[in-house]
């Protein structure tokens, strides 16, 4: 009888202990604990997600750096003059001046065959033009953006002034493909001179 009672007591303790362990397992599972294999898998999965996010961020940063380098590397600067010392004009219609002597043309945005500068990128640009002319005819040069009047420089006709000099300048916000040129008004003239009648411009910053 005593042996039977002892066995019954041990079985009861075992069942109670098993219930306690099961309860603790359920509780820890609910609070986020897991089996060793599952925990290892979850850690590896989390590390993989962090690695993918880091790789994506790295690619985005590399792209941004590349864009900045391209902007810094882009240089657009030109300066050109008109060859010869003879008078240009007067003409009956507005005439684009063609500055054929290239002083500098970084970026090749200025076309010496047409006299037209074409903006390679969107940004802020600065342009200047200067001229020398005689007094026997009026002078009127206009800086044009596409077909729009921007600024001008002019002088009236005089018989007492052997030579006239003038010029002007402007900042322009240009879109890619915009055209900038200098136009000679009808019934006016300038002197050709690669050191005195010039057209220049450069890119201040790219947008």
PALUMMI-838352 format. One record per atom (N, C-alpha, C): residue number from 0; residue in one letter; x, y, z. Coordinates in nm, 2 decimals. Example, Ala and Ser with C-alpha at 12.3 -4.5 7.8 and 13.67 -1.06 7.14 Angstrom:
2
NODE  nr rest      u      v      w
NODE   0    A   1.32  -0.57   0.78
NODE   0    A   1.23  -0.45   0.78
NODE   0    A   1.32  -0.33   0.78
NODE   1    S   1.28  -0.22   0.71
NODE   1    S   1.37  -0.11   0.71
NODE   1    S   1.29   0.00   0.79
END
This chain:
207
NODE  nr rest      u      v      w
NODE   0    X   0.08  -0.12   0.00
NODE   0    X   0.00   0.00   0.00
NODE   0    X   0.09   0.12   0.00
NODE   1    X   0.19   0.12   0.08
NODE   1    X   0.28   0.24   0.08
NODE   1    X   0.35   0.26  -0.05
NODE   2    X   0.39   0.15  -0.12
NODE   2    X   0.46   0.16  -0.25
NODE   2    X   0.36   0.22  -0.35
NODE   3    X   0.23   0.18  -0.35
NODE   3    X   0.14   0.23  -0.44
NODE   3    X   0.12   0.38  -0.42
NODE   4    X   0.11   0.42  -0.29
NODE   4    X   0.09   0.56  -0.25
NODE   4    X   0.21   0.64  -0.30
NODE   5    X   0.33   0.59  -0.29
NODE   5    X   0.45   0.66  -0.33
NODE   5    X   0.45   0.68  -0.48
NODE   6    X   0.41   0.57  -0.56
NODE   6    X   0.41   0.58  -0.70
NODE   6    X   0.30   0.68  -0.75
NODE   7    X   0.19   0.68  -0.68
NODE   7    X   0.08   0.78  -0.71
NODE   7    X   0.13   0.92  -0.69
NODE   8    X   0.21   0.95  -0.58
NODE   8    X   0.26   1.08  -0.55
NODE   8    X   0.36   1.13  -0.66
NODE   9    X   0.45   1.03  -0.70
NODE   9    X   0.55   1.07  -0.80
NODE   9    X   0.48   1.10  -0.94
NODE  10    X   0.37   1.03  -0.97
NODE  10    X   0.30   1.06  -1.10
NODE  10    X   0.24   1.19  -1.09
NODE  11    X   0.18   1.22  -0.97
NODE  11    X   0.11   1.35  -0.96
NODE  11    X   0.22   1.47  -0.97
NODE  12    X   0.33   1.45  -0.91
NODE  12    X   0.44   1.55  -0.92
NODE  12    X   0.48   1.57  -1.07
NODE  13    X   0.49   1.46  -1.14
NODE  13    X   0.54   1.46  -1.28
NODE  13    X   0.44   1.54  -1.36
NODE  14    X   0.31   1.51  -1.34
NODE  14    X   0.20   1.58  -1.42
NODE  14    X   0.20   1.72  -1.39
NODE  15    X   0.22   1.76  -1.26
NODE  15    X   0.22   1.90  -1.23
NODE  15    X   0.34   1.97  -1.29
NODE  16    X   0.46   1.91  -1.28
NODE  16    X   0.58   1.97  -1.34
NODE  16    X   0.56   1.99  -1.49
NODE  17    X   0.50   1.89  -1.56
NODE  17    X   0.48   1.90  -1.70
NODE  17    X   0.39   2.01  -1.74
NODE  18    X   0.28   2.03  -1.65
NODE  18    X   0.19   2.14  -1.68
NODE  18    X   0.26   2.27  -1.66
NODE  19    X   0.35   2.28  -1.56
NODE  19    X   0.42   2.41  -1.54
NODE  19    X   0.51   2.44  -1.65
NODE  20    X   0.58   2.34  -1.70
NODE  20    X   0.68   2.36  -1.82
NODE  20    X   0.60   2.40  -1.94
NODE  21    X   0.48   2.34  -1.96
NODE  21    X   0.40   2.37  -2.08
NODE  21    X   0.35   2.51  -2.07
NODE  22    X   0.31   2.55  -1.95
NODE  22    X   0.26   2.69  -1.93
NODE  22    X   0.37   2.79  -1.96
NODE  23    X   0.49   2.76  -1.91
NODE  23    X   0.60   2.85  -1.93
NODE  23    X   0.63   2.87  -2.08
NODE  24    X   0.62   2.75  -2.15
NODE  24    X   0.65   2.75  -2.29
NODE  24    X   0.55   2.84  -2.37
NODE  25    X   0.42   2.82  -2.33
NODE  25    X   0.32   2.90  -2.40
NODE  25    X   0.34   3.05  -2.37
NODE  26    X   0.37   3.08  -2.24
NODE  26    X   0.39   3.22  -2.21
NODE  26    X   0.50   3.28  -2.28
NODE  27    X   0.62   3.21  -2.28
NODE  27    X   0.74   3.27  -2.35
NODE  27    X   0.71   3.28  -2.50
NODE  28    X   0.63   3.18  -2.56
NODE  28    X   0.60   3.19  -2.70
NODE  28    X   0.52   3.32  -2.73
NODE  29    X   0.42   3.34  -2.64
NODE  29    X   0.34   3.46  -2.66
NODE  29    X   0.41   3.59  -2.65
NODE  30    X   0.52   3.59  -2.57
NODE  30    X   0.60   3.71  -2.55
NODE  30    X   0.71   3.73  -2.65
NODE  31    X   0.72   3.64  -2.75
NODE  31    X   0.81   3.66  -2.85
NODE  31    X   0.93   3.56  -2.85
NODE  32    X   0.93   3.47  -2.76
NODE  32    X   1.04   3.37  -2.76
NODE  32    X   1.01   3.27  -2.87
NODE  33    X   1.11   3.19  -2.90
NODE  33    X   1.10   3.09  -3.01
NODE  33    X   1.20   2.98  -2.99
NODE  34    X   1.18   2.88  -3.07
NODE  34    X   1.28   2.77  -3.06
NODE  34    X   1.41   2.81  -3.11
NODE  35    X   1.52   2.75  -3.08
NODE  35    X   1.65   2.79  -3.13
NODE  35    X   1.66   2.80  -3.28
NODE  36    X   1.60   2.70  -3.35
NODE  36    X   1.61   2.70  -3.50
NODE  36    X   1.53   2.82  -3.55
NODE  37    X   1.41   2.84  -3.50
NODE  37    X   1.33   2.95  -3.54
NODE  37    X   1.39   3.08  -3.52
NODE  38    X   1.45   3.10  -3.40
NODE  38    X   1.52   3.22  -3.36
NODE  38    X   1.63   3.25  -3.46
NODE  39    X   1.71   3.15  -3.49
NODE  39    X   1.82   3.16  -3.58
NODE  39    X   1.77   3.21  -3.72
NODE  40    X   1.66   3.14  -3.77
NODE  40    X   1.60   3.18  -3.90
NODE  40    X   1.56   3.33  -3.90
NODE  41    X   1.48   3.37  -3.79
NODE  41    X   1.43   3.50  -3.78
NODE  41    X   1.55   3.60  -3.78
NODE  42    X   1.65   3.57  -3.71
NODE  42    X   1.77   3.67  -3.70
NODE  42    X   1.83   3.68  -3.84
NODE  43    X   1.85   3.57  -3.91
NODE  43    X   1.91   3.57  -4.04
NODE  43    X   1.82   3.65  -4.14
NODE  44    X   1.69   3.63  -4.13
NODE  44    X   1.59   3.70  -4.21
NODE  44    X   1.60   3.85  -4.19
NODE  45    X   1.60   3.89  -4.06
NODE  45    X   1.61   4.03  -4.02
NODE  45    X   1.74   4.09  -4.07
NODE  46    X   1.85   4.02  -4.06
NODE  46    X   1.98   4.07  -4.11
NODE  46    X   1.97   4.09  -4.26
NODE  47    X   1.91   3.99  -4.33
NODE  47    X   1.90   4.00  -4.48
NODE  47    X   1.82   4.12  -4.52
NODE  48    X   1.71   4.15  -4.45
NODE  48    X   1.63   4.27  -4.48
NODE  48    X   1.71   4.40  -4.45
NODE  49    X   1.78   4.40  -4.35
NODE  49    X   1.87   4.52  -4.32
NODE  49    X   1.97   4.53  -4.43
NODE  50    X   2.03   4.42  -4.48
NODE  50    X   2.13   4.42  -4.58
NODE  50    X   2.07   4.47  -4.71
NODE  51    X   1.95   4.43  -4.74
NODE  51    X   1.88   4.48  -4.87
NODE  51    X   1.85   4.63  -4.86
NODE  52    X   1.81   4.67  -4.74
NODE  52    X   1.78   4.82  -4.72
NODE  52    X   1.91   4.90  -4.73
NODE  53    X   2.01   4.84  -4.68
NODE  53    X   2.14   4.91  -4.69
NODE  53    X   2.19   4.92  -4.83
NODE  54    X   2.17   4.81  -4.90
NODE  54    X   2.22   4.81  -5.04
NODE  54    X   2.14   4.91  -5.13
NODE  55    X   2.01   4.91  -5.10
NODE  55    X   1.92   5.01  -5.17
NODE  55    X   1.96   5.15  -5.14
NODE  56    X   1.99   5.18  -5.02
NODE  56    X   2.03   5.31  -4.98
NODE  56    X   2.17   5.35  -5.04
NODE  57    X   2.26   5.25  -5.04
NODE  57    X   2.39   5.27  -5.10
NODE  57    X   2.38   5.30  -5.25
NODE  58    X   2.29   5.23  -5.32
NODE  58    X   2.27   5.26  -5.46
NODE  58    X   2.21   5.40  -5.49
NODE  59    X   2.12   5.44  -5.40
NODE  59    X   2.06   5.58  -5.41
NODE  59    X   2.17   5.68  -5.39
NODE  60    X   2.25   5.66  -5.29
NODE  60    X   2.36   5.75  -5.26
NODE  60    X   2.46   5.76  -5.38
NODE  61    X   2.49   5.65  -5.43
NODE  61    X   2.58   5.64  -5.55
NODE  61    X   2.52   5.72  -5.66
NODE  62    X   2.39   5.71  -5.69
NODE  62    X   2.33   5.78  -5.80
NODE  62    X   2.33   5.93  -5.77
NODE  63    X   2.31   5.97  -5.65
NODE  63    X   2.31   6.11  -5.61
NODE  63    X   2.45   6.17  -5.63
NODE  64    X   2.55   6.09  -5.59
NODE  64    X   2.69   6.14  -5.61
NODE  64    X   2.73   6.15  -5.75
NODE  65    X   2.68   6.05  -5.83
NODE  65    X   2.71   6.06  -5.98
NODE  65    X   2.65   6.18  -6.04
NODE  66    X   2.52   6.21  -6.00
NODE  66    X   2.46   6.33  -6.06
NODE  66    X   2.53   6.46  -6.02
NODE  67    X   2.58   6.47  -5.89
NODE  67    X   2.65   6.58  -5.85
NODE  67    X   2.79   6.59  -5.92
NODE  68    X   2.85   6.48  -5.95
NODE  68    X   2.98   6.48  -6.02
NODE  68    X   2.96   6.53  -6.16
NODE  69    X   2.85   6.48  -6.22
NODE  69    X   2.82   6.52  -6.36
NODE  69    X   2.79   6.67  -6.37
NODE  70    X   2.72   6.73  -6.27
NODE  70    X   2.69   6.87  -6.27
NODE  70    X   2.82   6.95  -6.25
NODE  71    X   2.91   6.90  -6.16
NODE  71    X   3.04   6.97  -6.14
NODE  71    X   3.13   6.96  -6.26
NODE  72    X   3.12   6.84  -6.33
NODE  72    X   3.21   6.82  -6.44
NODE  72    X   3.17   6.90  -6.57
NODE  73    X   3.04   6.94  -6.57
NODE  73    X   2.99   7.01  -6.69
NODE  73    X   3.03   7.15  -6.69
NODE  74    X   3.11   7.19  -6.79
NODE  74    X   3.16   7.33  -6.80
NODE  74    X   3.12   7.38  -6.94
NODE  75    X   3.04   7.49  -6.94
NODE  75    X   3.00   7.55  -7.06
NODE  75    X   3.05   7.70  -7.06
NODE  76    X   3.15   7.72  -7.14
NODE  76    X   3.21   7.86  -7.15
NODE  76    X   3.24   7.88  -7.30
NODE  77    X   3.20   8.00  -7.35
NODE  77    X   3.25   8.03  -7.48
NODE  77    X   3.27   8.18  -7.50
NODE  78    X   3.36   8.21  -7.59
NODE  78    X   3.39   8.35  -7.63
NODE  78    X   3.43   8.35  -7.77
NODE  79    X   3.37   8.44  -7.85
NODE  79    X   3.41   8.44  -8.00
NODE  79    X   3.40   8.58  -8.05
NODE  80    X   3.48   8.61  -8.16
NODE  80    X   3.48   8.74  -8.22
NODE  80    X   3.46   8.73  -8.37
NODE  81    X   3.43   8.84  -8.43
NODE  81    X   3.41   8.85  -8.57
NODE  81    X   3.54   8.88  -8.64
NODE  82    X   3.58   8.79  -8.74
NODE  82    X   3.70   8.81  -8.81
NODE  82    X   3.68   8.93  -8.91
NODE  83    X   3.79   9.00  -8.94
NODE  83    X   3.79   9.10  -9.04
NODE  83    X   3.77   9.24  -8.98
NODE  84    X   3.81   9.34  -9.05
NODE  84    X   3.80   9.48  -9.00
NODE  84    X   3.70   9.56  -9.08
NODE  85    X   3.62   9.50  -9.17
NODE  85    X   3.53   9.57  -9.25
NODE  85    X   3.40   9.58  -9.18
NODE  86    X   3.32   9.67  -9.24
NODE  86    X   3.18   9.70  -9.18
NODE  86    X   3.09   9.58  -9.21
NODE  87    X   3.00   9.55  -9.12
NODE  87    X   2.90   9.45  -9.14
NODE  87    X   2.77   9.52  -9.13
NODE  88    X   2.69   9.52  -9.24
NODE  88    X   2.57   9.59  -9.26
NODE  88    X   2.60   9.73  -9.32
NODE  89    X   2.49   9.81  -9.34
NODE  89    X   2.36   9.78  -9.30
NODE  89    X   2.28   9.68  -9.39
NODE  90    X   2.19   9.61  -9.33
NODE  90    X   2.10   9.51  -9.40
NODE  90    X   1.96   9.56  -9.39
NODE  91    X   1.87   9.50  -9.48
NODE  91    X   1.73   9.54  -9.48
NODE  91    X   1.65   9.46  -9.38
NODE  92    X   1.70   9.36  -9.33
NODE  92    X   1.62   9.27  -9.24
NODE  92    X   1.71   9.24  -9.12
NODE  93    X   1.65   9.20  -9.00
NODE  93    X   1.73   9.16  -8.89
NODE  93    X   1.83   9.05  -8.92
NODE  94    X   1.95   9.06  -8.88
NODE  94    X   2.05   8.96  -8.92
NODE  94    X   2.13   8.91  -8.80
NODE  95    X   2.14   8.78  -8.78
NODE  95    X   2.21   8.72  -8.67
NODE  95    X   2.36   8.74  -8.70
NODE  96    X   2.44   8.79  -8.61
NODE  96    X   2.58   8.81  -8.63
NODE  96    X   2.65   8.67  -8.61
NODE  97    X   2.74   8.64  -8.69
NODE  97    X   2.81   8.51  -8.68
NODE  97    X   2.96   8.54  -8.64
NODE  98    X   2.99   8.50  -8.52
NODE  98    X   3.12   8.53  -8.46
NODE  98    X   3.21   8.40  -8.50
NODE  99    X   3.29   8.42  -8.59
NODE  99    X   3.36   8.30  -8.65
NODE  99    X   3.50   8.27  -8.58
NODE 100    X   3.55   8.37  -8.51
NODE 100    X   3.68   8.34  -8.45
NODE 100    X   3.65   8.29  -8.30
NODE 101    X   3.68   8.16  -8.28
NODE 101    X   3.66   8.10  -8.15
NODE 101    X   3.78   8.13  -8.06
NODE 102    X   3.75   8.19  -7.95
NODE 102    X   3.85   8.22  -7.85
NODE 102    X   3.85   8.10  -7.75
NODE 103    X   3.73   8.06  -7.71
NODE 103    X   3.72   7.94  -7.63
NODE 103    X   3.57   7.89  -7.65
NODE 104    X   3.56   7.76  -7.63
NODE 104    X   3.42   7.70  -7.65
NODE 104    X   3.41   7.57  -7.58
NODE 105    X   3.43   7.57  -7.45
NODE 105    X   3.42   7.45  -7.36
NODE 105    X   3.27   7.41  -7.36
NODE 106    X   3.25   7.28  -7.40
NODE 106    X   3.11   7.23  -7.40
NODE 106    X   3.05   7.23  -7.54
NODE 107    X   3.12   7.31  -7.63
NODE 107    X   3.08   7.32  -7.77
NODE 107    X   2.93   7.35  -7.79
NODE 108    X   2.88   7.44  -7.70
NODE 108    X   2.74   7.49  -7.71
NODE 108    X   2.72   7.60  -7.81
NODE 109    X   2.83   7.67  -7.84
NODE 109    X   2.83   7.78  -7.94
NODE 109    X   2.86   7.73  -8.08
NODE 110    X   2.78   7.76  -8.18
NODE 110    X   2.80   7.72  -8.32
NODE 110    X   2.86   7.83  -8.40
NODE 111    X   2.99   7.82  -8.44
NODE 111    X   3.05   7.93  -8.51
NODE 111    X   3.00   7.94  -8.66
NODE 112    X   2.92   7.85  -8.70
NODE 112    X   2.87   7.85  -8.84
NODE 112    X   2.73   7.93  -8.84
NODE 113    X   2.66   7.93  -8.73
NODE 113    X   2.53   8.00  -8.73
NODE 113    X   2.53   8.12  -8.64
NODE 114    X   2.63   8.13  -8.54
NODE 114    X   2.63   8.24  -8.45
NODE 114    X   2.54   8.22  -8.33
NODE 115    X   2.49   8.09  -8.32
NODE 115    X   2.38   8.07  -8.22
NODE 115    X   2.44   7.98  -8.11
NODE 116    X   2.41   8.02  -7.98
NODE 116    X   2.44   7.93  -7.86
NODE 116    X   2.32   7.85  -7.83
NODE 117    X   2.33   7.72  -7.81
NODE 117    X   2.22   7.64  -7.77
NODE 117    X   2.25   7.58  -7.63
NODE 118    X   2.16   7.60  -7.54
NODE 118    X   2.18   7.56  -7.40
NODE 118    X   2.18   7.41  -7.39
NODE 119    X   2.29   7.35  -7.34
NODE 119    X   2.30   7.20  -7.33
NODE 119    X   2.22   7.15  -7.22
NODE 120    X   2.20   7.23  -7.11
NODE 120    X   2.13   7.19  -6.99
NODE 120    X   2.04   7.30  -6.94
NODE 121    X   1.95   7.27  -6.86
NODE 121    X   1.87   7.38  -6.79
NODE 121    X   1.96   7.44  -6.68
NODE 122    X   1.96   7.57  -6.67
NODE 122    X   2.04   7.64  -6.57
NODE 122    X   2.04   7.79  -6.59
NODE 123    X   2.12   7.85  -6.51
NODE 123    X   2.14   8.00  -6.51
NODE 123    X   2.27   8.03  -6.59
NODE 124    X   2.26   8.12  -6.69
NODE 124    X   2.37   8.15  -6.77
NODE 124    X   2.39   8.31  -6.77
NODE 125    X   2.51   8.34  -6.81
NODE 125    X   2.55   8.48  -6.82
NODE 125    X   2.61   8.51  -6.96
NODE 126    X   2.56   8.62  -7.03
NODE 126    X   2.60   8.65  -7.16
NODE 126    X   2.64   8.80  -7.17
NODE 127    X   2.74   8.82  -7.25
NODE 127    X   2.79   8.96  -7.28
NODE 127    X   2.81   8.97  -7.43
NODE 128    X   2.80   9.09  -7.48
NODE 128    X   2.84   9.12  -7.62
NODE 128    X   2.89   9.27  -7.62
NODE 129    X   2.99   9.29  -7.71
NODE 129    X   3.06   9.42  -7.72
NODE 129    X   3.08   9.44  -7.87
NODE 130    X   3.08   9.57  -7.91
NODE 130    X   3.10   9.60  -8.05
NODE 130    X   3.18   9.73  -8.06
NODE 131    X   3.23   9.75  -8.19
NODE 131    X   3.30   9.87  -8.23
NODE 131    X   3.23   9.91  -8.36
NODE 132    X   3.20  10.03  -8.38
NODE 132    X   3.14  10.07  -8.51
NODE 132    X   3.18  10.22  -8.54
NODE 133    X   3.15  10.26  -8.66
NODE 133    X   3.17  10.39  -8.71
NODE 133    X   3.05  10.48  -8.69
NODE 134    X   3.07  10.61  -8.70
NODE 134    X   2.96  10.70  -8.67
NODE 134    X   2.87  10.73  -8.79
NODE 135    X   2.91  10.68  -8.91
NODE 135    X   2.84  10.72  -9.03
NODE 135    X   2.70  10.64  -9.04
NODE 136    X   2.69  10.54  -8.96
NODE 136    X   2.56  10.46  -8.96
NODE 136    X   2.52  10.44  -8.81
NODE 137    X   2.39  10.42  -8.79
NODE 137    X   2.34  10.39  -8.66
NODE 137    X   2.39  10.25  -8.62
NODE 138    X   2.39  10.22  -8.49
NODE 138    X   2.42  10.09  -8.44
NODE 138    X   2.31  10.05  -8.35
NODE 139    X   2.27   9.92  -8.36
NODE 139    X   2.17   9.86  -8.27
NODE 139    X   2.19   9.71  -8.27
NODE 140    X   2.24   9.66  -8.16
NODE 140    X   2.26   9.52  -8.15
NODE 140    X   2.17   9.47  -8.03
NODE 141    X   2.10   9.36  -8.05
NODE 141    X   2.00   9.30  -7.96
NODE 141    X   2.04   9.16  -7.92
NODE 142    X   2.05   9.13  -7.79
NODE 142    X   2.07   9.00  -7.74
NODE 142    X   1.93   8.93  -7.74
NODE 143    X   1.93   8.82  -7.81
NODE 143    X   1.80   8.75  -7.83
NODE 143    X   1.80   8.61  -7.76
NODE 144    X   1.69   8.57  -7.70
NODE 144    X   1.66   8.44  -7.65
NODE 144    X   1.55   8.38  -7.73
NODE 145    X   1.58   8.28  -7.80
NODE 145    X   1.49   8.22  -7.90
NODE 145    X   1.44   8.34  -7.99
NODE 146    X   1.32   8.38  -7.99
NODE 146    X   1.27   8.49  -8.07
NODE 146    X   1.24   8.61  -7.98
NODE 147    X   1.29   8.61  -7.86
NODE 147    X   1.25   8.71  -7.76
NODE 147    X   1.36   8.81  -7.74
NODE 148    X   1.33   8.94  -7.74
NODE 148    X   1.42   9.05  -7.71
NODE 148    X   1.46   9.05  -7.57
NODE 149    X   1.59   9.05  -7.54
NODE 149    X   1.64   9.05  -7.40
NODE 149    X   1.69   9.19  -7.36
NODE 150    X   1.81   9.22  -7.41
NODE 150    X   1.87   9.35  -7.39
NODE 150    X   1.93   9.40  -7.52
NODE 151    X   1.97   9.53  -7.53
NODE 151    X   2.03   9.58  -7.65
NODE 151    X   2.14   9.68  -7.61
NODE 152    X   2.21   9.72  -7.72
NODE 152    X   2.31   9.83  -7.71
NODE 152    X   2.30   9.91  -7.84
NODE 153    X   2.29  10.04  -7.84
NODE 153    X   2.27  10.11  -7.96
NODE 153    X   2.34  10.25  -7.95
NODE 154    X   2.36  10.31  -8.07
NODE 154    X   2.41  10.45  -8.08
NODE 154    X   2.36  10.51  -8.20
NODE 155    X   2.35  10.64  -8.20
NODE 155    X   2.29  10.71  -8.31
NODE 155    X   2.40  10.75  -8.41
NODE 156    X   2.35  10.79  -8.53
NODE 156    X   2.45  10.83  -8.64
NODE 156    X   2.50  10.97  -8.61
NODE 157    X   2.63  10.98  -8.63
NODE 157    X   2.70  11.11  -8.61
NODE 157    X   2.82  11.13  -8.71
NODE 158    X   2.84  11.25  -8.76
NODE 158    X   2.95  11.27  -8.85
NODE 158    X   3.07  11.32  -8.77
NODE 159    X   3.05  11.35  -8.64
NODE 159    X   3.16  11.40  -8.56
NODE 159    X   3.23  11.30  -8.48
NODE 160    X   3.18  11.18  -8.48
NODE 160    X   3.24  11.07  -8.40
NODE 160    X   3.29  10.96  -8.49
NODE 161    X   3.42  10.94  -8.49
NODE 161    X   3.48  10.85  -8.58
NODE 161    X   3.46  10.71  -8.55
NODE 162    X   3.44  10.68  -8.42
NODE 162    X   3.42  10.54  -8.38
NODE 162    X   3.33  10.53  -8.25
NODE 163    X   3.25  10.43  -8.25
NODE 163    X   3.16  10.40  -8.13
NODE 163    X   3.19  10.27  -8.07
NODE 164    X   3.18  10.26  -7.94
NODE 164    X   3.20  10.13  -7.87
NODE 164    X   3.08  10.11  -7.78
NODE 165    X   3.04   9.99  -7.76
NODE 165    X   2.93   9.97  -7.67
NODE 165    X   2.91   9.82  -7.64
NODE 166    X   2.81   9.79  -7.56
NODE 166    X   2.79   9.65  -7.53
NODE 166    X   2.68   9.64  -7.42
NODE 167    X   2.65   9.52  -7.38
NODE 167    X   2.55   9.49  -7.28
NODE 167    X   2.57   9.35  -7.23
NODE 168    X   2.49   9.31  -7.12
NODE 168    X   2.50   9.18  -7.06
NODE 168    X   2.37   9.15  -7.00
NODE 169    X   2.35   9.02  -6.97
NODE 169    X   2.23   8.97  -6.91
NODE 169    X   2.25   8.83  -6.85
NODE 170    X   2.18   8.81  -6.73
NODE 170    X   2.17   8.68  -6.68
NODE 170    X   2.04   8.62  -6.74
NODE 171    X   2.05   8.49  -6.78
NODE 171    X   1.93   8.42  -6.83
NODE 171    X   1.91   8.28  -6.77
NODE 172    X   1.79   8.25  -6.74
NODE 172    X   1.75   8.12  -6.70
NODE 172    X   1.71   8.04  -6.82
NODE 173    X   1.78   7.95  -6.86
NODE 173    X   1.75   7.88  -6.99
NODE 173    X   1.71   7.73  -6.97
NODE 174    X   1.62   7.69  -7.05
NODE 174    X   1.59   7.55  -7.06
NODE 174    X   1.68   7.48  -7.16
NODE 175    X   1.70   7.35  -7.15
NODE 175    X   1.78   7.28  -7.25
NODE 175    X   1.72   7.30  -7.39
NODE 176    X   1.81   7.34  -7.48
NODE 176    X   1.77   7.36  -7.62
NODE 176    X   1.73   7.51  -7.65
NODE 177    X   1.73   7.59  -7.55
NODE 177    X   1.70   7.74  -7.58
NODE 177    X   1.82   7.79  -7.66
NODE 178    X   1.79   7.89  -7.74
NODE 178    X   1.89   7.95  -7.83
NODE 178    X   1.91   8.10  -7.79
NODE 179    X   2.04   8.14  -7.79
NODE 179    X   2.08   8.27  -7.76
NODE 179    X   2.17   8.32  -7.87
NODE 180    X   2.15   8.44  -7.92
NODE 180    X   2.23   8.50  -8.03
NODE 180    X   2.22   8.65  -8.02
NODE 181    X   2.31   8.71  -8.10
NODE 181    X   2.31   8.86  -8.11
NODE 181    X   2.26   8.89  -8.25
NODE 182    X   2.16   8.99  -8.26
NODE 182    X   2.10   9.02  -8.38
NODE 182    X   2.13   9.17  -8.41
NODE 183    X   2.17   9.19  -8.54
NODE 183    X   2.19   9.33  -8.59
NODE 183    X   2.06   9.38  -8.65
NODE 184    X   2.01   9.50  -8.60
NODE 184    X   1.88   9.55  -8.65
NODE 184    X   1.90   9.60  -8.79
NODE 185    X   1.79   9.61  -8.87
NODE 185    X   1.79   9.66  -9.01
NODE 185    X   1.85   9.81  -9.01
NODE 186    X   1.92   9.84  -9.11
NODE 186    X   1.97   9.97  -9.14
NODE 186    X   2.07  10.02  -9.03
NODE 187    X   2.14   9.92  -8.97
NODE 187    X   2.24   9.95  -8.87
NODE 187    X   2.37   9.87  -8.91
NODE 188    X   2.48   9.90  -8.84
NODE 188    X   2.60   9.82  -8.88
NODE 188    X   2.69   9.81  -8.76
NODE 189    X   2.79   9.73  -8.77
NODE 189    X   2.91   9.72  -8.67
NODE 189    X   3.03   9.70  -8.76
NODE 190    X   3.15   9.71  -8.69
NODE 190    X   3.27   9.67  -8.75
NODE 190    X   3.31   9.53  -8.71
NODE 191    X   3.36   9.46  -8.81
NODE 191    X   3.42   9.33  -8.78
NODE 191    X   3.55   9.35  -8.70
NODE 192    X   3.57   9.27  -8.60
NODE 192    X   3.70   9.28  -8.53
NODE 192    X   3.70   9.18  -8.42
NODE 193    X   3.78   9.08  -8.43
NODE 193    X   3.78   8.97  -8.34
NODE 193    X   3.82   9.01  -8.20
NODE 194    X   3.88   9.13  -8.18
NODE 194    X   3.92   9.17  -8.05
NODE 194    X   3.83   9.28  -7.99
NODE 195    X   3.74   9.33  -8.07
NODE 195    X   3.65   9.44  -8.03
NODE 195    X   3.50   9.40  -8.04
NODE 196    X   3.46   9.33  -8.14
NODE 196    X   3.32   9.29  -8.16
NODE 196    X   3.31   9.14  -8.12
NODE 197    X   3.26   9.12  -8.00
NODE 197    X   3.27   8.98  -7.94
NODE 197    X   3.13   8.94  -7.88
NODE 198    X   3.12   8.81  -7.86
NODE 198    X   3.00   8.75  -7.80
NODE 198    X   3.05   8.64  -7.70
NODE 199    X   3.01   8.65  -7.58
NODE 199    X   3.06   8.55  -7.48
NODE 199    X   2.95   8.51  -7.38
NODE 200    X   2.97   8.39  -7.32
NODE 200    X   2.87   8.35  -7.22
NODE 200    X   2.92   8.22  -7.15
NODE 201    X   2.86   8.19  -7.04
NODE 201    X   2.90   8.07  -6.96
NODE 201    X   2.78   8.03  -6.87
NODE 202    X   2.79   7.90  -6.83
NODE 202    X   2.69   7.85  -6.74
NODE 202    X   2.73   7.88  -6.60
NODE 203    X   2.64   7.94  -6.52
NODE 203    X   2.67   7.97  -6.38
NODE 203    X   2.65   7.85  -6.30
NODE 204    X   2.53   7.79  -6.31
NODE 204    X   2.50   7.67  -6.24
NODE 204    X   2.39   7.59  -6.31
NODE 205    X   2.39   7.46  -6.30
NODE 205    X   2.29   7.37  -6.36
NODE 205    X   2.18   7.35  -6.26
NODE 206    X   2.06   7.35  -6.31
NODE 206    X   1.94   7.32  -6.22
NODE 206    X   1.92   7.17  -6.22
END
